[in-house]
Amino acid sequence: MIAVIQRVKEASVKVENSVIGEIGLGFMILLGIGHEDAEEDIQWLAKKISGIRLFSDSEGKMNLDINQVDGNILLISQFTLHASTKKGNRPSFIDAARPEIAIPLYGKMIEELSSLIDKPIATGEFGADMKVSLINDGPVTIVIDSKKRN
């Protein structure tokens, strides 16, 4: 499971010109679910996301987590994070989970993150053509892969 975490001042997602999710200060997360991912990846990754210290303290050091700044999360499913570009010029998405696997795992990640930050999180729409807007703060962008824990 791959998460691209962007610290944002604000972010939103539209489907068919309607805003379906938006946040102020927090994380806009692109989540790529692979066919080998399971619930233990969700638990590990959600805990890592909720505890990662990417917000500045009073001395300007990245020392605060999302809960300490009362931040929010916008979670967007993005299978293209599992693109392989080893051969040719057209990416292969063979490592991305099929919808019947990815949709339930995406739902569980929503539940887990919501529980860890003790508030609902905003989301995109799985499989939809989405337009994502954000103001990246810093910019700060971190990539975490649950398969590279050790």
C-alpha positions as CSV (number, residue, x, y, z in Angstrom):
1,M,0.0,0.0,0.0
2,I,1.5,3.3,-1.0
3,A,0.5,6.7,0.5
4,V,1.6,10.0,-0.9
5,I,0.9,12.5,1.9
6,Q,0.9,16.2,1.2
7,R,0.7,18.7,4.1
8,V,-1.9,21.2,2.9
9,K,-3.5,24.5,3.9
10,E,-6.6,23.3,2.1
11,A,-7.7,20.7,-0.4
12,S,-10.8,19.6,-2.3
13,V,-12.0,17.0,-4.8
14,K,-14.7,17.4,-7.4
15,V,-16.6,14.8,-9.4
16,E,-18.7,16.1,-12.3
17,N,-18.1,19.7,-11.2
18,S,-19.4,19.1,-7.7
19,V,-17.2,19.3,-4.6
20,I,-17.6,16.0,-2.8
21,G,-14.8,16.4,-0.2
22,E,-12.8,19.3,1.2
23,I,-10.6,20.1,4.1
24,G,-8.7,23.0,5.6
25,L,-5.4,22.3,7.4
26,G,-4.3,18.7,7.2
27,F,-3.2,16.0,4.9
28,M,-4.3,15.3,1.3
29,I,-3.4,11.6,0.8
30,L,-3.3,9.7,-2.4
31,L,-3.6,6.0,-1.6
32,G,-2.5,3.2,-4.0
33,I,-3.8,-0.3,-3.0
34,G,-1.8,-3.2,-4.4
35,H,-3.1,-6.7,-5.1
36,E,-0.9,-8.1,-2.2
37,D,-2.2,-5.6,0.4
38,A,-4.2,-6.6,3.4
39,E,-5.7,-5.3,6.6
40,E,-2.3,-5.4,8.4
41,D,-1.1,-2.9,5.8
42,I,-4.0,-0.6,6.6
43,Q,-3.4,-0.8,10.4
44,W,0.3,-0.1,10.1
45,L,-0.1,2.7,7.5
46,A,-2.9,4.4,9.3
47,K,-1.0,4.4,12.5
48,K,2.1,5.8,10.7
49,I,0.0,8.6,9.1
50,S,-1.7,9.6,12.3
51,G,1.5,9.8,14.2
52,I,3.9,11.3,11.6
53,R,5.1,14.7,12.7
54,L,4.9,17.0,9.7
55,F,3.5,20.1,11.3
56,S,5.6,22.9,12.7
57,D,5.9,23.6,16.4
58,S,6.4,27.1,17.9
59,E,10.1,26.9,16.9
60,G,9.3,26.1,13.3
61,K,10.4,22.5,13.5
62,M,8.3,19.7,12.1
63,N,7.4,18.2,15.4
64,L,3.6,18.0,15.6
65,D,1.3,15.3,14.3
66,I,-2.1,15.8,12.7
67,N,-4.0,15.4,16.0
68,Q,-1.9,18.1,17.7
69,V,-2.9,20.7,15.1
70,D,-6.5,19.5,14.9
71,G,-5.9,18.7,11.2
72,N,-8.1,16.9,8.8
73,I,-7.6,14.3,6.1
74,L,-8.8,14.1,2.4
75,L,-8.2,10.6,1.2
76,I,-8.2,9.8,-2.5
77,S,-7.8,6.3,-4.0
78,Q,-5.3,6.3,-6.8
79,F,-4.4,3.0,-8.5
80,T,-1.8,4.7,-10.7
81,L,0.6,4.8,-7.8
82,H,1.3,1.2,-8.6
83,A,2.3,2.0,-12.2
84,S,5.3,0.0,-13.6
85,T,7.3,1.9,-16.2
86,K,10.0,-0.8,-16.7
87,K,9.0,-1.6,-20.3
88,G,8.1,0.7,-23.1
89,N,6.3,4.0,-22.7
90,R,2.9,2.8,-21.6
91,P,2.6,2.2,-17.8
92,S,1.4,-1.2,-16.6
93,F,-0.9,-1.3,-13.6
94,I,-0.7,-5.0,-13.0
95,D,0.3,-4.5,-9.4
96,A,-2.8,-2.4,-8.6
97,A,-5.6,-4.2,-6.8
98,R,-8.7,-5.0,-8.7
99,P,-11.8,-3.1,-7.4
100,E,-13.3,-6.1,-5.6
101,I,-10.2,-6.1,-3.4
102,A,-9.4,-2.4,-3.4
103,I,-12.8,-1.0,-2.5
104,P,-13.2,-2.9,0.8
105,L,-9.6,-2.0,1.8
106,Y,-10.2,1.6,0.9
107,G,-13.3,1.6,3.1
108,K,-11.3,0.1,6.0
109,M,-8.6,2.7,5.6
110,I,-11.3,5.4,5.8
111,E,-12.6,3.9,9.1
112,E,-9.1,3.4,10.6
113,L,-7.9,6.9,9.9
114,S,-11.2,8.4,11.1
115,S,-10.8,6.4,14.3
116,L,-7.2,7.5,14.8
117,I,-7.9,11.2,14.3
118,D,-11.3,11.0,16.1
119,K,-13.2,12.7,13.3
120,P,-14.7,11.9,9.9
121,I,-12.3,12.2,7.0
122,A,-13.2,13.6,3.5
123,T,-12.8,11.3,0.5
124,G,-12.9,11.1,-3.2
125,E,-15.1,8.6,-5.1
126,F,-13.5,5.3,-5.9
127,G,-13.1,4.9,-9.7
128,A,-14.5,8.3,-10.6
129,D,-12.8,10.9,-12.8
130,M,-11.8,13.4,-10.0
131,K,-10.4,16.8,-10.1
132,V,-8.2,17.4,-7.0
133,S,-7.1,20.9,-5.9
134,L,-4.8,21.7,-3.1
135,I,-2.5,24.3,-1.6
136,N,0.6,22.3,-0.5
137,D,2.0,23.8,2.6
138,G,5.8,23.9,2.5
139,P,5.7,22.1,0.2
140,V,5.8,19.0,2.3
141,T,5.2,15.7,0.5
142,I,6.1,12.3,1.9
143,V,5.7,8.8,0.3
144,I,5.2,5.8,2.6
145,D,5.1,2.2,1.3
146,S,3.7,-0.4,3.7
147,K,5.9,-3.0,2.0
148,K,9.0,-1.1,2.9
149,R,8.5,-1.1,6.7
150,N,11.9,-2.6,7.7
